[in-house]
């Protein structure tokens, strides 16, 4: 290269760098980018619409405000009477069973009684005011969510002036709890984004107390590792079992702790179990799509399982988003004329997103557009964003509970396996995340037979394998009625089971005196989930105990356990592998 060509090349590089700087600055100053950072969920437009609605109905708003003032005054008078021995009732109708108010002091002390009354009155009037607003459905979800968050935040146990636990603990410790609480609050402000800790990092470790079922990593690509678990019975079923976890968190929710692990339970009941473990993606994987997740996730894992075991068919079990992509894989294989899956187990898995539940607050077209802009720089959605969203969906249990114990009472959180897992969040590749939200939540393409992945159009009616669908009545992420609607679209025989748990406890569900589930032996699912519930039979047992004979019937004959890996796929290391440790 001549000196002139060299100077021209350097000039071109400088121009390109300058252009990139200009584009970066322009993007940073774009009002839409600023709005995406300041208000990623789009609450401001919803609040503006709510304000306009209130202004068009000033009489109703004034009536609500006046009613609240009158009732608040009545509560004050009754509180004064109770302070001198009266047992009069207040104007607020309060929940009878709320564990936050189990301490008798909430009834016996006039001040704390008044605080609870005033909170109940505020909650009722806020809901009355918002119920009368005329807003679009998207704004309605956001306003209802905000009101719920405000009501939860304003609860008396969440504030020092109205928290009897703070006062009681301070007296018990001679004021030391206040010092420890202030220390904890400062620590969380600096180290945890201002949110109270739910667990102490390092107390429970993956591969020791969590994800500890013995096994080997037998396959790895840029997206997944595949774990093959060691047999724990002399003979095993001939049909292996592939587990498909969600990639929103680490896989070990399905292998949580000894005695609380679905993997361990399946291995102890004679199944050769394989588990997909997703990599925690970084910027290098920003362009991974749903088709990539399909081909390099469950399809690649299925290929490896069949090569290792020689089985012509495999049982597949998927959880949440892992269940959705497992179902998509079966439909994709069917479209290609391949019959390689023997049965399908779906745990808390939505296939129809017509009624997305509380997550619908965070998923509408403008919000997804904002999200796409925020992910443009790094190429992924930060793990903290996902965790914060899910914590807010259960703010009482996952946020305010720890404000009280950690900050007010000065305690450190107790070791808890599910919360340790909950805090071990993962990033989401930008391309996959926006594609998933648009195709599933916004356009419901999977349920409507319009979703195309890896060159095939998917039809849930083509999923003709026997399916076991378990859901949870208190699931706040995948409402059981929505899970039911999706299950009816499958083309095979479906055993639909409802447990008495929530989204996570519905999976971590070992036999317990508190466990119960509902099932029905009808050949076809009724059109309405309510009709199914009316006809369902209750059994006081974990759904694990119901699933065990079902999956055994589809497990094939008994055989000698297969060796770890094969000539093509040698053992790469011990479980839980490298990807689950990625941060």
N, C-alpha and C positions, 0 to 999 in steps of 0.2 A: 504494500500500500504506500503510495507517495505521500509526501508531507501535506500536499494540498488535499488529497483524499482524506487523510487523517483529520485535518482541521474541519473538513466538511462533515465527517462522521461525528466528531466531538460536538460541533454546532447542532447537528440533528438531535443528538442525545440531550443536550441542554434544552432545546426547544420542547422535546417530548416530556422531560422532567417538569419544565415550567408549565406545560399544558396540564399535566397531572395535578400539579399544585393548584392551578386555577380551578380545575374541575372539583378538586377536594374542597376548596374554599367555597365555591358556588354551591356545592351540595350541602355543606355545613350551614350556610346562610339561607338556604331555601326554607321559606316559611313552613312548608310541609314537613321538612326534616326536623325543624325545631319543634313543631307541634307533635311529631311522632315521639320525640324524646321527653317532652314535658307532659304529654297526655297520651300515652301509647294505646290506651283502651278507648279513647274517645268519650270520656265522661263529660267534657265541657259542652259539646253540642246537645247531649241528652239533658244536662242541667238547664241549658238555655231554653230548650223546648218545654221543660217542666215549668220554668219560670213564666213563660208566655201563657201556658195553660192556666196557671194560678191567677195571673193578672186578668184573664178573661172571665174568671169566676170569683170576683172579690168578696161577694156575700158569703159564699160557701167557705172561703178561706177564713174570713173573719169569724164565722160561726164556729169553725174548728178551733181557732185560737181562743175565742171566748170560752168555749167549752172546756178547753184545757186549763185556762185560768181559774174557772170556777172549781173544777175538780181538784186542782193543786191547792187551792185555798181550803177546801174541805179536808184534804189529807193533812194539811198543817194543823187544823183544829183538832182532828182526831189524834194526831201525834201528841199534841199537848195534853189531851185527856189521858192518853195511854201512859204518859210520863208520871201521872199521879195515881196510876192503878187501874184505869179503865181497860176494858178488853174490847172496845168498839172496833168494828170493821171499817176498812178504808174504801174509797171509791174504786180503786183499781182491782181488776180481776187478775190474779196472778197464777202462774203455773204451779200445780201442786207438787210435781216431782222435778225439781231443778237442783242438781247436786251442788251447785254453787251456793245455795242458800240452806244447806242441811243443818248448819250450826243454829241452835235455838236462839242465839243472840239476835238473829234477824227478826224474830218475833217478839222477843222480850225487851230489847232496847228500843226506846222510842225514836232515837235518831236514826239507827240503821233501818228500822221499820219504815220511817218516813222516806229515806233514800230509796228503798226498794219500791215504795208506792209511787214516788215521783217518776222513777224510771219506767214503771209500768204504764203510767199515764202518758208520758212522752212517747213511748213506743206506739201506744194505741192511736194517739192523735196524728203522729207522723204517717202511719199506715192509712188512716182515714183520709188524710190530705192527699197522699199520692194515689190512692185508689180512685179518686175523682178526677184525676188528670187525664186529659185527652192528648195522648202522644202515640207515636208509631210503635210497633211491636219491639223493634230493636232498642229504642229509648226506654220503653217500659221495662225490659229486662235489666238495663243498666241502672235505672232509677230504683227499682226494687232491690237490686244488689247493694247500691249505695245506702239505701235506708237500712237494710239489714246490717251492713257494716257499722253504720252510725249507732244503731240500737245496741249492737254487741259491744262496741267500744265504750258506750256511755254506761254500761252496767256497773252498779256500785262496787262490786269486788275489784274492779279494774283501776280504782283511784284511791290514793292514800287516805283522803279525808273520809271515805266511806267504806274502808276495808277493815273489818274487825280482826281479820287474820294478822294484819300488819301490827296492830296494837298488841294483840295477845302474844305474838312472837317476840316483839320488842321487850315486853315485860319479862317473858321467860328467859331471855338471853341477856338481860341487862343492857339492852340497846345495841349489842353486837350485831344482831341481825340487820339493823339499819345500815351499819357500816359495810357489812358483806353485800347487802343488796345494792348499795350505791356503787360498790366496786364491780359487781356483776353487770349493772346497767352501763357503766362506763366501758367495760370490756366489750360488751355486745355492740355498743355504739361504734367502737373503733374496729372491731374484728368481725362483726357479724351483720353489717349493714343496718344496725339499729334494731334488729329483731332479736328477741330473747332466744337463747340457746334451748334446743330441745334435748340435746344430748352432749356429753363431754367427748370431744374428739379423742380417738385412740383407746377408749375403754373396751370397745368390742371391735375385733379385727376380722376382716375377711380372710377366710382360710383357717381361722382358729375357732372363734365362737360363732361366726357367720359363714355361710357357704362352705361348710366343713365336711359334707359328704364326700368320701374318698372317690377319686376318679382321675382320669388323665385327659389332657388336651390332645386330640387326635386330628385336628384340621384347623387351618388358619388361612384367612385371606385378608384383604385390606379392611374388611368391615366386621367380620365375626371370628370368634374361636368356637370350636365345637368340643364340648366336654363329654366324654363317655364315662359313666359311673361304674364303679366296681360292683360286681354282684354280691349280694348278701344272703343268697339262698343257693342250695346245691343245684337246683334246676331253675330255668327261667322260661318265660313264654317265648315262643318262636317269633312273634311279631314284636319288634322293638317299639319303643315309645320316644318320640321326639318332642321336646318341650320348646315352645316359642314364646319367650318373654317379651314385654314391651321394651323399647329402647329409650324410653323417656327416663327410666331409672336403670340401675344395674340388675342383672338377672336374678340375684340371689334372694329376691323376695319369694321365689319358688323353692329356694333351698336355704331357709332363713337360719334356723338354729336346730341343733339336735332335739328331736321330739316335737318340733314345730315346722318341719320341712316336708313339703309335698314330694320333693325328689326322694328323700329318705323313705317316706311312706311307700312310694311306688316301688323302689328298689327292694324294700323288705317284703313286698308282696309279689316278688318274682318277675319284675319287669326289667329289661335291659333299657336303661334310660340314657338319653342323650340330651344335652342342653345347649342352646345357642347363647353365647355371651357376646354382646355387641361392643365394639370399640367406642370409646368416648371421642367423637369426631372433633377435629380441629379445622383450621382454615383450608387445609389441603383437600378436605372432603366437601367443600362448600357446594359443589355442583352435583353431588349425589342426588338422584331422583328416587321416587317411589319405585320405579322399575328396577333401579339398581338395588334398592333394599330387598325387593322380591327375589331377583336373580342371585344376588350375592349373600342373601340371608337365608330364608327357609329353603329355597330351591337348592342352593349349594349344600346346605346341611343335609337335606333329604338325599342328595346324591351320595354324600359321604357315608351316611348311615347305611344305605343299601350296599355300598361297596364293602363296608366293614363286616356287616352281618350276613350278606347274601340274601336278605329277605326281599321277596317280590313286592311286599306292601309294608307300610309303616303306620302305626297309630300316631296321631299328631294332637298335641294339647297346647292351646294358646291362651295367654292372659291379656285382657284389655286390647291395646293396640297390636300386641303380638298375636292375639286371636284373630283380629281383623286381617292381618297380612297372611296368617295361616289359611284362613278361609279364602282369601284372594288367590293364594297358591293353588288350592284345590280346584277352584273355578278355572284358573289359568291352565292347569294340567288337563282338565276336562276339555277345554277349548282346543287343546293340542292333541286330544285323543289318547291321553296317557292316564292310566288307572293305577296309581302308585300309593295312594293313601287309603288305609283300611277303615279308619274311623276318625272322628273329629271331636275333641273336647274343647269347649269354649268357656272361659271363665271371665265373667264381668265384661263381656265383649259386645259393643254396639256395632251392628251392621247397618242399621237404619238410623239416620241422624235427623229425622223429622223433628224429634223432640230431644234436643241435646242436653237438657238439664242446665245446671248452673254454669257449665263451661260455655254455654251459648252467650253469656255476657261478654266473653272475651273474643268471640268469633263472629264478625260481620265484615262486609266488604271493606269499609273504611279502616277498620282496625287491622285487618290483614294487610292492607296497603301500608299502613304505618309500620307494622311489624317488618314488612319486607324492606322498608327504608332503613330501619334500625339495624337489620342484619347485613346490610350491604357492605359495610366497612370490614367486619371480621369474617363474614361468611357463615356465621352460625348464631343461634339464639343462646345466650349465656345460660349456664345451668341454674344460676341464682334466680333468673326470671321465671323459669318453670317452677322451681320450688316455691317462690313467693306466691305465685298464682294459686297453687294447690293449697298452700297454707291458708290463704284468705278464704278459700271455699269452706274451711272449717276453722274460722278465726277463734272461736271460743275455746276449742280444745288445743289448737296448735300455736296460738299466739298469746291470747289473754291469760290463759291458764298459767303460762310460764312467766308472764309479767308478774303475776301474783306470787308464785313460789320463788322465782329467781331474784326478782328485784325488790319485792315488798318484804318477803320473809327471809331473804338472804341464803336460800338453799341452792345447791347445785343440782342439775337434773339427774335423775336416777338412770342407770343403764337400762335401755329398752331397745330390743333388737329392731322392731319395726320403725322406730323413730331414727335410729342410726341409719337404716336403709333409706328412709325418707330424705335424710339429709345428704345422701350420696347421689346427688343428681347428675345428669349428663347434659351435654350440649346437643343442639339439634342443627343439622346442616340446613343452610338457608333454602336451597332449592327444594329439598324434601319437605321441609316444614310448611312452606307456603303451598306447595302442591297438595299435601295432605289436607290442610285446612280448607282449601278451595274445593277440592274434588269430593271430600267427605262431608265436612260441616256445612259449607255454603251451597253446594250443588247436589249433595246426596247421590252421587253418581254410582256408588257401589250398590246401593239398594235398588236403584232404578235401572240397573243393567247397562249403564252408559260408561262405566269406568274402563279405560284401556290402559293396560300395563304390559310392557315388554312385548308389544305387537299383538296382543289378544284382547278382545272385548270380554269382560267378565260378567257372568250371569249366575246369581246365587241359586237359581233353580237347577243349575248343573251340578251343584254340590249334593250328590245323591247318597253319600255315605251316611251311615248312622251317626247321629250327633248327640252328644251330651252337653247341654247348655245349663251352666250354673250361674246364677245371679244373686244379688243381695238386696234385701228390702230397704236397707239404709244407705245404699250406694249413692254418693253425691256426685260422682263423675260419670258413671254409666247407669242412669236410672233403670230400674228393673223393668218398668213398662216399655222403655225403648229397646232394651235387650230382647224382650219378648216379641216386639214387632219385627225385629230383624230375624229372630229365630224362625218365625213363620214363613219367611221367604226361602229358607233352605229346602232343597228338593228331596231330602231323605227323611227317614224316621227320626224324630227329635224327642229326646227325653228332656223335658224342661224342669229344672229344680230351682227353688227359691230358698235361700238361706236367711237366717235372722241377723246377718252381720252387715258390715259396711264394705267399702271397695277393697280394702286391704285385708281386714279380718275375715272377709269372705273367702280369701285364698288361704291365708294362714289359719286353718280351721281344723286343728287336730281334735279328736274326740274329747268332749268335755261335758260336764253336767249341764252347762248353759247352752250347748249347741242344739239347734233344731233346724229342720228344713221342711218344705212342703213340696209334694210331687203329685202327679196325676198319671194314671195308667191309660188315659185315653189315647187312641191311635193317632188322632189328629188334634192339633192345637186349636182351641176355639178362636174366633176372630178377635175377641176382646180379652185383654189381660185380666180384667175384672171378673169375667166369666170363668177364666181358668182358675183364679184365686178362690172363687166361690166353691168350685168343685174339688179343689186340691185337698190332699190328706196331709196332716201334720205328723211328723215323726221326730221324736226327741233324740236326735243323734246328729253327728257331723255329716255333711254331704260327702266327705271323704269315704265314710262307711257305706254310703249309697253308691258312690262311683266305683268302689273296689270290685264288686261282682260284675258291674256293667263292663268295665274295661277288661276284666279277666275273661269274660265270654268272647271278647274280640281280640284276645291275646294269642290265640292259636295253641298248638300243642306245646308240651314241655320239652326242653332241650338243654344240652350242656351250655353254660354261658359262653358267649363268643369271646375271643381274645381281644385285648386292647388294640385298636387300630388294625392295619393290614400292611401288606408289602407296599401298596401304593400310598398308604396314609399311615406312616409310622408315628409312634408316640412323640409328641413335641415337648411334653413336660407334665408336671403334676397339676391337678385342679387346685385352685380355681382359675389358674392361667394368668396371663399378663394383661389382657384387655380390661378385666374387671378392676384392676388396680390403677388404671389410667385416670389421671385427674386433669 
